[in-house]
Amino acid sequence: MSFTDRKLETAILGFAIVMVGGMGYLLKAPVQAALGGQDVVYEMPRPKTSFLASLFDLGGREVSRNYVNPFSKKKEDGKKAVQATKPAQAPAKPAVAQKKKEAPKKSEDPRKGKVDVQVVAAESAKGLGDDGFMADSGSAPQRVENSGKNQNVAEQQQTKNTLSGDQWRALMMAQPSKENMAKLLEAYSKKEVDDQTFYTIVTDLFRSNKVETQALALMAVKSNYSLKSFSVTSQYYDQLTPELQQQAHAYLLNYAVSARLAILMTALQSSDVEVVGTAAQVVLAGYQNAKGGVVSSGDPRNSRGDITINSISGYSKFIPIFQQLAQSHDSAIVTLANTALSQIQSAVASL
């Protein structure tokens, strides 16, 4: 059989060769990827261009992971087996009990000065038993050691309970009452409150629009006769009610006694016109009382045996001061100074 007789077989064989070559060329890349040992990615198939892709997205989600060590149980079993083989030991004694047993063994130093006080229990639980100073009823007597450290306990407690200046001021502004004023006066007499704090509080009380609060200010100045008390009362005299003005006027007249004339002399030399005018009026009123033999009865401390002649002679020391006030630029002060000079000079000259 010649080649021409096998045309059909030859064509089929050629076509088969071409098909095998084409398939080999098309499957070259997948075969190389499979044979190359690349990692296999197990990824859930999901659409990329559809709006449903967000439903399959794992972004922003918390993934719960629980890692279990397979060897931890073997280690615990091994520890239990070791402990089971060891002999049982007696429990250790508490350290506190050992310290209590060792405490009586210590000997006290005989050179250290101590005082042993035996406290007898009270018959009832009521009283100091709640404070821990005495034993409860029915208990055995106790011995209390006093080493002298509580010698100044009362003084320390008093210092602890002392209020500061700002605290006193806040208290009197928040709760202006006679009880608190009495406490303030007591603290002031004990030097627990200084002059600046005391008179700052008095000034605040005078500035109040309430009659009861202003009355507390008068109560404060009446407890202390001084230049500052005289000055602050003179400055706020016009702001008081008529009833309080009568009380303040009687208080100011109590300065017109021999024991307090020095305070009036200093007040006349003040830079405050109101204080100078009030002091001049008090001096004139006091001179008239001394001339008529009238002694102020508003304050029992005024009765110190002063007689009229001595009182009148005591006003002679005001003459140089009134001579200076007669040259003042204030017409009211000049009038008071000239009136006082005319009366005092004539009375002193007649002695």
Residue pairs with C-beta under 8 A, 6 or more apart in sequence:
3 10
44 56
46 53
46 56
47 53
47 56
113 147
113 148
114 145
114 146
114 147
115 145
115 146
115 147
115 148
116 143
116 144
116 145
116 146
117 143
117 144
117 146
118 141
118 142
118 143
119 133
119 134
119 135
119 141
119 142
119 143
119 144
120 141
121 134
121 135
121 136
121 137
121 138
121 139
121 140
121 141
122 128
122 129
122 134
122 135
122 137
123 137
124 137
125 136
125 137
127 134
128 134
129 135
129 136
129 137
135 141
135 142
162 187
162 192
163 171
163 187
163 192
165 193
165 194
165 196
165 197
165 200
168 184
168 187
168 193
168 197
168 201
169 197
169 200
169 201
169 204
171 180
172 180
172 181
172 184
172 201
172 204
172 205
172 216
173 204
176 205
176 208
176 210
176 212
176 213
176 216
177 216
178 216
178 219
181 216
181 219
181 220
184 193
184 198
184 201
184 220
185 220
185 223
187 193
188 198
188 223
188 224
195 228
198 220
199 228
199 229
199 232
201 220
202 217
202 220
202 221
202 229
202 232
203 217
203 232
203 236
205 213
205 214
205 216
205 217
205 220
206 214
206 217
206 232
206 235
206 236
206 239
207 236
207 239
208 214
208 217
211 241
211 243
211 244
214 236
214 239
214 240
214 241
214 244
215 244
217 236
218 233
218 244
218 247
218 248
218 251
221 229
221 232
221 233
221 251
222 251
225 254
225 255
225 260
225 263
226 263
227 263
227 266
227 267
230 252
230 255
230 263
230 264
230 267
230 275
230 278
230 279
231 267
231 270
231 272
231 275
233 248
233 251
233 252
234 252
234 267
234 272
234 274
234 275
234 277
234 278
234 279
235 272
235 274
235 275
237 245
237 248
237 249
237 252
237 274
237 278
240 248
250 298
251 298
252 278
252 282
253 282
253 285
253 286
253 289
253 296
253 298
254 260
254 296
254 298
254 299
254 302
255 261
255 263
255 264
255 282
255 286
256 264
256 282
256 283
256 285
256 286
256 287
256 289
256 290
256 296
257 286
257 295
257 296
257 302
257 304
257 306
257 311
258 304
258 306
258 310
258 311
258 314
259 301
259 302
259 304
261 286
261 314
261 315
261 317
261 318
264 279
264 282
264 283
264 286
264 318
265 317
265 318
265 321
267 275
267 276
267 278
267 279
268 276
268 279
268 280
268 283
268 318
268 321
268 322
268 325
269 276
269 321
270 276
270 279
273 330
273 332
273 333
276 325
276 333
277 330
277 332
277 333
277 336
280 322
280 325
280 333
280 336
280 337
280 340
281 336
283 315
283 318
283 340
284 336
284 339
284 340
284 343
286 311
286 315
287 312
287 315
287 340
287 343
287 344
287 347
288 294
289 295
289 296
289 311
290 308
290 311
290 312
290 314
290 315
291 308
291 312
291 347
292 308
293 308
295 302
295 303
295 306
296 302
297 303
309 351
312 347
312 348
312 351
313 348
313 351
315 344
315 347
315 348
316 344
316 348
318 340
318 344
319 341
319 344
319 345
319 348
322 337
322 338
322 340
322 341
322 344
323 337
323 341
325 333
325 334
325 336
325 337
326 334
326 337
326 338
326 341
327 334
328 334
328 337
